[in-house]
Amino acid sequence: MLLDTTAVNQQRNFFSDHDDLWLFGYGSLIWKADFTYLDRQPAYITGWARRFWQASHDHRGTLEAPGRVATLIPAPGAVCHGMAYRITPDVLAPLDVREKNGYLREKVPLTFIDETGRANGQSEGLIYLASEDNPAFLGDAPLDVIARQIANAHGPSGSNREYLVNLAQALRDLGAEDTHIFELEKQLV
């Protein structure tokens, strides 16, 4: 089921008094930055774990056969690696449309990573979060069931398999560990 969060997100303007802000990508935003940005840096957030628990009816699947895409779940002590982009506020409008199926803008602390892999500063930033109270949230399932759904789903943005494989490769390129993603990828072989 689609839940268009575009209008809600435009009211969640945490950085209205800023000329620029940081956006943290933890899914396709790591490897598919189809927007203009001022800077890009590897980063991580703490207390969140990436999971393929959100349905994709509009990008990597259809209403009849939804795919599964990444969201975050609270996980004390967890570290979620991704890519931070410094953007101007006007970039948010098209991102709100891209992330409209249940994702809401949330504010989080980001930790940047330098070229040696060490923490190198912090800032507040935005994430798009699809929490369990949205109608497209699928939740947990056995890995083989999730992988089968991913293997068979295809939508206007391409195959769901491609999304998972590209995300796994982007995480490897960052030197990040993510057991959930890498185990799902193995299930596709």
ABEGO torsion letter per residue (X at the ends): XBBBAAAAAAABBAAAABABBBBBBABAAAABBABBBABBBBBBBBGBBBBBABBBAAAABBAABBBBBBBBBBBBGBBBBBBBBBBBAAAAAAAAAAAABGBBBBBBBBBBBBAAGBBBEBBBBBBBBBBAABAABAEBBBAAAAAAAAAABBBAAEBAAAAAAAAAAAAAAAGBBBAAAAAAAAAAX
